[in-house]
């Protein structure tokens, strides 16, 4: 496609560029924008991208009107969306709901030496490993970030995972979180 240089003053008219161009001259349509792996339905290897897989589980609607009910999000996606930028989770009602627990129940089970974010992060990781292991390729990197955050905290992960397993009725080994 040839490059056409247009003076700035021509682009400033009310009618835009087309109003300044003599009739009979047409500009070609711009080429389509490139598709990036994290936005496309497949990645460069032809497989499904992680974000696309999770998005397809939720089946997001492009345009919503007042008559449609938004689709229900998966529990896995609800938990993933609650992760904070540093890799941890915050102990709050939304996380408790996603884990199918009540917040007072979670707080009562919290180990004495755990902070709220530490305990919430252990719970989120144990739930993901115990209930959504089949889609680990979708949340594996964020789990690794969370685990690294926990390691920096210098906590007793073995006992805390055992407590989380009791609360969430799972059987995740603390080594699986690595």
N, C-alpha and C positions, 0 to 999 in steps of 0.2 A: 504494500500500500504506500503510495507516495506521501511524503511529508509536505503539508501545506502550511506555510507560515501566515498567520493572520495578525495584523496589527491590533494591539490592545484596544484602541479607540473604537474599532469595529465591533468588538464584543460588548461594549458598554451601552449600546443602544437599547431602547425599551423592547424592541421586537427580537432581540437576541441576534445571533450571528446570521441566521437564515434571512432576516429582513434586510441585511446589508448586501447579500449576495445577489447578483443579477439572476433573473429567472432562467431556468434551463440548466443551471449548475446544481448538481446533487452530490451530497457527501455520502460515502458508503457507510453502512452500519458498522459500529465498532465491533471488533471480534469479541467472542464470549470471554468472560473472565476465567482465569485458571481455577481448577478445582483442587483444593488442598485436602490431604488425607484425613485430617481431623474433622473436616466438614463434609466430606464425601461419604457415600455409602460403602465404598471399598477403599482400601489403602493401596499403596503402590504394588504390593505383591498380589493383589486381587482378592485378599481376604477382607472380612468386615473390620472396619476401624472400631476401636474401643468406644469412642464417643458415640458413633453411629449405632452400635449395638444397644447401648444403654438408652439412647434416644428412641430407638425403635421399640424397646420394651414399654416405654411410656406413651408412645404414639402421640407426640405433641401435635397440636393443630396449628397450622400456619396462621389462620385468621379466625378469631373468635367473635361471635356476636352474642348479644344478650340472651338469646334463646337456647344456646348450647351450654351444656355443663362441661367444664374442663375435665379431661381424663384423669383418673386416679393414678397417682404416681406409685411406683414400686417402692417397697420398704427399703430395698438396697439403695435406690436413688435418693430417697429421703435422708438416709444416713450419710451418704456421700456428700450431699449438698450442705450438710451441717458442719463439715470439717472446716476448721479455721486455717488461715494461711500458714501458721507455723506447724501444721500437721496434727494438732490436737483437736479434741472436741470439747465442747462446753457442756456441763451438766445442766440441762434445762428441760422443760416439759416436752419440747418437740422431739428431743432425742429419746426421752422416756417413752413417748407414744410410738416412735419408730421401732423401738426395741420391744414393744408390747408389754411394757411395765409401767408402774406408777412411780412418779418421782420420789415420794416418801419411801417406797420399797427399795429403790436404788440407793437412796441416801442411807438407809438403815444397813444395807449390805456392804457399804463402802468400808474398806479397811481403815483402821484408825490412823495410820501413817500416810494415807493417800490424800492428795488435794482433789478438789472437784474435777479439774481438767484431766488429771492423771487417771482417775477412776473412769471418767466418761470415755477417755481414749481407749483404755483397756476393754471396756464394754463394747465399744463400737468395733474394735478389731476382733474380739472374740465372736461377736455376732456375725461379722462378715465371713470369718473363717469357718464358723459353724453352720451358718444358714445360707450362705451365698458362695460356697466354694466352687461351684460349677462355673461361675463367671469371674473368677479371680483375675483373668486377663484384663478385665475392665477396671477393677479397683486395686490391682496389685501395687501400682506405683504409689498411690496415695497411702496405702497400708505401710509400705516401706518408709515413707516419710513420717508417718505416725510412730512407727516402731523406733526410728532414729530419734525422734523427739522424746520418746519414753526412756531410751537409753541415756540420754543427756540428763534426765531427771534423777538418775541414780536410785531407782526404786526396786522393790522386791517383786519382780514380774512373775516369778513362779507361783507364789502364794496368791497374788492378785488374780492371775488367770484362773486358778482353782476356784476362787470366790465368784468370779464372773461366770464360770461354767455352772456353778450351783444356781445362781440367779437366773441365767438365761436358758438353763436346761440344755446345755451343749457339752461336748467332750473334746474341746480343743486343747492340744498340747502347747505349752508355752514356746516350744521350739518351732512350731508352725508359724508363729508370728514374725519370725526373722525373715 
